[in-house]
Amino acid sequence: MKNKEKLCSIALASAFLIFVFLSLISAAAASAAQVTKIGTGYDPAVYGNKVVWTNGVVIHLYNLTTRTDTTVSSSGASSPDIYDNKLVWHDESSGTPRLTVYDIPTATKSYITQNVDQYSKPAIYGNRIVWSENDSVYLMDMSTSTQTKIGNGSNPDIYDTKVVYYSYSEDPEVDITIRMYDINTKEKITVNSYGDPNIPHIWGTKVIWSDVYNHQGYIAMYDTSTKKTIDVTHQLDTDPNGNEYGASTGTHIAIQNDKIVYNKCVDDYEGKPGVYVYNISTGQSTIIYNYPEEAYTTPEVYNNTVVWGIDKNYVDSADGNDIYLCDLAV
């Protein structure tokens, strides 16, 4: 009797392990099915049902609804961004750095040529474009065709009437800060003034940045409505066994609504290298695509759509690498 019970227990355990194994295979297959290659290049950005990226020679505009890819000639193109029916990108097709503004319905181009250098990377929201040049942050209002210097710093991002940027020369009390500029009131506040904060992004009342004081950096978020700062990923530390973990932002972060997307380029206590989505409401990170260590990706997010490619500084091919899309709603 005992042998029968033992055999029965072994059979049940084996069946359970098989069930778990098949479930993992099924889950992996379902996860893989959600990810789609949509092109080749780098620097993807997404807004609504449109994805834009470049291979350095042309700008690709991909319609998620019709699955069609439209190209716009622009040699020396990099760092495209999109809002509604407007595209903007860094353009060196003329041999001199400038920013190209492209109107999708009319297929017409205009250019921003003043205060633009080889490092100027534009961000767009509505009729406003921000960028930096030589440690100065500029704002162009396309509705009035006015260009203004709004601060000293770099890497600006914009949401509605707020601009955030990295600064090391505006606040005399600290060396490096994340600053916020109100377009309406022209007032500035310091969002963060500790560590080595970089690459700020803003959506709604939330500002995120990568603190690269040590290792690969970690992500922090400040809520302007609650005036509280939280760690999205953890600082460099060790677990009880002495293994290093944290510092998991890699080279790129982005935020939209309730989601933060980021790249992890090292295998650590928090997870494997790959593309991650962080849910602000639950405080949980989920990997959506695995990569080998030291693969630097550039994820962007809009609603349930995440797009990414390989950072152009780490691409072997002159044409770039695969551009992927993941629909989180599937």
C-alpha positions as CSV (number, residue, x, y, z in Angstrom):
1,M,0.0,0.0,0.0
2,K,2.8,2.4,0.9
3,N,4.6,1.6,-2.4
4,K,1.4,2.4,-4.3
5,E,1.0,5.7,-2.4
6,K,4.7,6.4,-3.1
7,L,4.3,5.6,-6.8
8,C,1.1,7.8,-6.9
9,S,3.0,10.7,-5.3
10,I,5.8,10.3,-7.8
11,A,3.3,10.3,-10.7
12,L,1.5,13.3,-9.4
13,A,4.8,15.2,-8.9
14,S,6.0,14.2,-12.4
15,A,2.7,15.3,-13.9
16,F,3.0,18.6,-12.0
17,L,6.5,19.2,-13.2
18,I,5.5,18.4,-16.8
19,F,2.6,20.9,-16.4
20,V,4.9,23.6,-15.1
21,F,7.4,22.9,-17.9
22,L,4.7,23.1,-20.6
23,S,3.3,26.2,-19.0
24,L,6.6,27.9,-19.1
25,I,7.0,26.9,-22.7
26,S,3.6,28.3,-23.4
27,A,4.2,31.5,-21.6
28,A,7.5,32.0,-23.4
29,A,5.8,31.4,-26.7
30,A,3.1,33.8,-25.8
31,S,5.6,36.4,-24.8
32,A,7.7,35.9,-28.0
33,A,4.5,36.2,-30.1
34,Q,3.9,39.7,-28.7
35,V,7.2,41.0,-30.1
36,T,7.4,41.9,-33.8
37,K,10.2,43.2,-35.9
38,I,9.0,46.2,-37.9
39,G,12.2,47.5,-39.5
40,T,15.9,48.1,-39.4
41,G,17.7,51.2,-38.0
42,Y,17.9,52.9,-34.7
43,D,16.5,55.7,-32.5
44,P,12.8,54.7,-32.6
45,A,10.1,56.9,-31.1
46,V,6.3,56.3,-30.9
47,Y,3.2,58.4,-30.7
48,G,-0.4,57.0,-31.2
49,N,-0.3,54.6,-34.1
50,K,2.9,55.9,-35.6
51,V,6.5,54.8,-35.0
52,V,9.5,56.7,-36.4
53,W,13.1,55.7,-36.7
54,T,16.1,56.3,-38.9
55,N,19.0,54.4,-40.5
56,G,20.9,57.6,-41.0
57,V,19.9,58.0,-44.6
58,V,16.1,58.0,-44.5
59,I,13.5,58.6,-41.8
60,H,11.0,55.7,-41.5
61,L,7.4,56.5,-40.5
62,Y,5.6,53.2,-39.7
63,N,1.8,53.1,-39.4
64,L,0.7,50.5,-36.8
65,T,-2.8,50.4,-38.1
66,T,-2.1,49.8,-41.8
67,R,1.3,48.2,-41.3
68,T,2.8,50.5,-43.9
69,D,6.3,52.1,-43.9
70,T,6.8,55.5,-45.5
71,T,10.3,56.9,-45.9
72,V,11.5,60.5,-45.9
73,S,14.9,61.2,-47.4
74,S,17.3,62.9,-45.0
75,S,21.0,61.9,-45.0
76,G,22.7,62.4,-41.7
77,A,19.4,62.0,-39.8
78,S,19.4,61.0,-36.1
79,S,17.4,61.3,-32.9
80,P,13.9,61.6,-34.4
81,D,10.9,62.4,-32.2
82,I,7.2,62.5,-32.9
83,Y,4.0,64.2,-31.6
84,D,0.7,63.9,-33.4
85,N,1.4,64.8,-37.1
86,K,4.8,66.4,-36.6
87,L,8.2,64.8,-36.8
88,V,11.5,66.5,-35.7
89,W,15.0,65.1,-36.0
90,H,18.7,66.1,-36.0
91,D,19.8,66.7,-39.6
92,E,23.3,67.0,-41.0
93,S,22.3,66.5,-44.7
94,S,23.5,70.0,-45.5
95,G,26.8,69.5,-43.8
96,T,25.8,71.9,-41.0
97,P,23.8,70.7,-38.0
98,R,20.2,71.7,-38.0
99,L,16.8,70.4,-36.8
100,T,14.3,69.3,-39.4
101,V,10.5,69.7,-38.7
102,Y,8.3,67.6,-40.9
103,D,4.6,67.9,-41.3
104,I,3.1,64.5,-42.1
105,P,-0.2,65.5,-43.8
106,T,1.5,68.0,-46.2
107,A,4.9,66.2,-46.4
108,T,6.7,69.5,-46.0
109,K,9.9,70.3,-44.2
110,S,11.1,73.4,-42.3
111,Y,14.3,73.9,-40.4
112,I,15.7,75.2,-37.2
113,T,19.2,76.4,-37.8
114,Q,20.1,78.8,-35.0
115,N,21.8,77.5,-31.8
116,V,22.1,73.9,-33.1
117,D,25.2,71.8,-32.8
118,Q,26.2,68.2,-33.5
119,Y,24.9,67.1,-30.1
120,S,21.5,68.7,-30.3
121,K,18.8,66.1,-29.8
122,P,15.2,67.5,-30.1
123,A,12.1,66.6,-28.1
124,I,8.6,67.7,-29.2
125,Y,5.2,68.2,-27.5
126,G,2.4,70.0,-29.3
127,N,3.8,73.0,-31.1
128,R,6.9,73.2,-29.0
129,I,10.4,71.8,-29.5
130,V,13.3,71.8,-27.0
131,W,16.9,70.9,-27.5
132,S,20.3,71.9,-26.2
133,E,23.5,73.4,-27.7
134,N,26.7,74.2,-26.0
135,D,25.3,74.0,-22.5
136,S,22.2,76.1,-23.3
137,V,18.6,74.8,-23.5
138,Y,16.4,76.3,-26.2
139,L,12.6,76.3,-26.8
140,M,11.0,76.9,-30.2
141,D,7.3,77.7,-30.3
142,M,6.2,76.8,-33.8
143,S,2.8,78.5,-33.5
144,T,4.6,81.9,-33.1
145,S,7.9,81.0,-34.7
146,T,9.8,82.3,-31.6
147,Q,13.0,80.7,-30.3
148,T,14.1,81.3,-26.7
149,K,17.0,80.3,-24.5
150,I,15.4,79.0,-21.3
151,G,18.3,77.7,-19.2
152,N,21.8,76.4,-18.9
153,G,22.1,72.6,-19.3
154,S,21.5,69.7,-21.7
155,N,19.2,66.7,-22.5
156,P,15.9,68.6,-22.2
157,D,12.5,66.9,-22.4
158,I,9.0,68.5,-22.6
159,Y,5.5,67.8,-21.4
160,D,2.8,70.4,-22.0
161,T,4.2,73.6,-20.4
162,K,7.0,72.0,-18.4
163,V,10.6,71.5,-19.6
164,V,13.1,69.4,-17.6
165,Y,16.8,69.3,-18.2
166,Y,20.2,68.3,-16.8
167,S,22.1,71.2,-15.4
168,Y,25.5,71.7,-13.8
169,S,25.8,75.5,-13.9
170,E,22.5,77.0,-12.7
171,D,22.2,76.1,-9.0
172,P,25.2,77.5,-7.1
173,E,24.6,75.2,-4.1
174,V,25.0,71.9,-6.0
175,D,27.2,70.7,-8.8
176,I,24.6,68.7,-10.8
177,T,20.8,69.1,-10.8
178,I,17.6,68.2,-12.7
179,R,15.8,71.5,-13.3
180,M,12.2,72.2,-14.3
181,Y,11.1,75.3,-16.3
182,D,7.5,76.5,-16.4
183,I,6.9,78.0,-19.9
184,N,4.0,80.1,-18.7
185,T,5.5,81.6,-15.5
186,K,9.2,81.3,-16.6
187,E,9.9,80.0,-13.1
188,K,12.5,77.3,-12.4
189,I,12.7,74.7,-9.6
190,T,15.3,72.1,-8.7
191,V,13.8,68.6,-9.0
192,N,16.8,66.7,-7.8
193,S,20.2,67.7,-6.5
194,Y,22.0,64.5,-5.3
195,G,24.0,61.8,-6.9
196,D,24.8,62.2,-10.6
197,P,21.3,62.5,-12.3
198,N,21.2,62.4,-16.1
199,I,18.8,61.9,-19.0
200,P,15.6,63.5,-17.4
201,H,12.2,62.8,-18.9
202,I,8.8,64.1,-17.9
203,W,5.2,63.0,-18.3
204,G,2.3,64.6,-16.4
205,T,3.5,65.3,-12.8
206,K,6.3,62.7,-12.9
207,V,9.9,63.3,-13.7
208,I,12.4,60.4,-14.1
209,W,16.1,60.3,-14.5
210,S,19.1,57.9,-14.5
211,D,21.5,58.4,-11.6
212,V,24.9,57.3,-12.9
213,Y,26.9,58.0,-9.8
214,N,28.1,54.4,-9.9
215,H,28.1,51.5,-12.3
216,Q,25.3,51.6,-15.0
217,G,23.0,53.9,-13.0
218,Y,19.6,53.4,-11.4
219,I,16.2,55.1,-12.1
220,A,14.6,57.5,-9.8
221,M,11.2,59.3,-10.1
222,Y,10.0,62.5,-8.6
223,D,6.2,63.3,-8.4
224,T,5.7,67.1,-8.5
225,S,2.2,66.7,-7.0
226,T,3.3,64.8,-3.9
227,K,6.9,66.1,-3.9
228,K,8.2,62.6,-3.2
229,T,11.1,60.7,-4.8
230,I,11.1,57.0,-5.2
231,D,13.7,54.5,-6.6
232,V,12.3,52.7,-9.7
233,T,15.3,50.4,-9.8
234,H,17.8,50.1,-7.0
235,Q,21.1,51.6,-6.3
236,L,24.2,49.5,-6.6
237,D,24.3,47.2,-3.6
238,T,25.0,43.6,-2.6
239,D,22.6,40.8,-1.6
240,P,23.0,38.7,1.6
241,N,25.4,36.4,-0.3
242,G,27.6,39.3,-1.4
243,N,26.4,39.4,-5.0
244,E,26.2,42.8,-6.6
245,Y,22.8,44.0,-7.8
246,G,20.9,47.1,-8.9
247,A,22.2,49.8,-11.1
248,S,20.1,48.6,-14.0
249,T,19.2,51.4,-16.3
250,G,21.7,50.9,-19.1
251,T,21.6,53.8,-21.5
252,H,18.0,54.7,-22.0
253,I,14.7,55.4,-20.1
254,A,11.3,56.8,-21.1
255,I,8.0,57.4,-19.4
256,Q,4.3,57.8,-20.5
257,N,1.2,57.6,-18.4
258,D,1.6,54.8,-15.9
259,K,4.6,53.1,-17.6
260,I,8.4,53.5,-17.5
261,V,10.5,51.6,-20.0
262,Y,14.2,51.0,-19.6
263,N,17.2,48.9,-20.7
264,K,19.1,46.6,-18.4
265,C,22.5,45.7,-19.8
266,V,23.9,43.5,-17.0
267,D,22.8,40.3,-15.4
268,D,22.2,41.1,-11.7
269,Y,20.1,40.4,-8.6
270,E,17.1,42.3,-10.1
271,G,17.0,40.3,-13.4
272,K,18.4,39.4,-16.8
273,P,19.6,41.9,-19.4
274,G,16.8,43.1,-21.7
275,V,14.0,45.5,-22.2
276,Y,11.8,46.2,-19.2
277,V,8.4,47.9,-18.4
278,Y,7.9,49.3,-14.9
279,N,4.3,49.8,-13.8
280,I,4.2,53.0,-11.6
281,S,0.9,51.9,-9.9
282,T,2.1,48.5,-8.8
283,G,5.8,49.3,-8.5
284,Q,6.7,46.1,-10.5
285,S,9.1,45.7,-13.4
286,T,8.5,43.1,-16.1
287,I,11.0,42.0,-18.8
288,I,9.5,41.9,-22.3
289,Y,12.5,40.9,-24.3
290,N,15.9,39.3,-23.4
291,Y,19.2,40.5,-24.7
292,P,22.8,39.4,-24.1
293,E,24.9,41.4,-21.6
294,E,26.2,44.7,-22.7
295,A,23.4,45.1,-25.3
296,Y,22.3,48.8,-25.1
297,T,18.7,49.2,-26.2
298,T,16.6,52.4,-26.6
299,P,13.0,51.6,-25.6
300,E,10.2,54.1,-25.9
301,V,6.5,53.7,-24.9
302,Y,3.1,55.1,-25.8
303,N,0.0,53.5,-24.1
304,N,0.5,49.8,-24.6
305,T,3.0,50.0,-27.4
306,V,6.7,49.6,-26.6
307,V,9.3,50.1,-29.4
308,W,13.1,49.7,-29.3
309,G,16.3,49.2,-31.2
310,I,20.0,48.9,-30.4
311,D,21.7,52.2,-29.4
312,K,23.4,53.5,-32.6
313,N,26.7,53.9,-30.7
314,Y,26.7,50.1,-30.2
315,V,25.5,49.1,-33.7
316,D,28.0,47.1,-35.9
317,S,26.1,47.7,-39.2
318,A,26.0,51.1,-40.8
319,D,22.3,50.6,-41.4
320,G,21.5,49.9,-37.8
321,N,19.8,46.9,-36.3
322,D,16.4,45.5,-35.9
323,I,13.5,47.7,-34.7
324,Y,11.1,45.8,-32.5
325,L,7.6,46.4,-31.3
326,C,5.7,44.9,-28.3
327,D,2.0,45.3,-27.8
328,L,1.4,44.9,-24.1
329,A,-2.4,44.6,-24.6
330,V,-2.0,41.3,-26.5
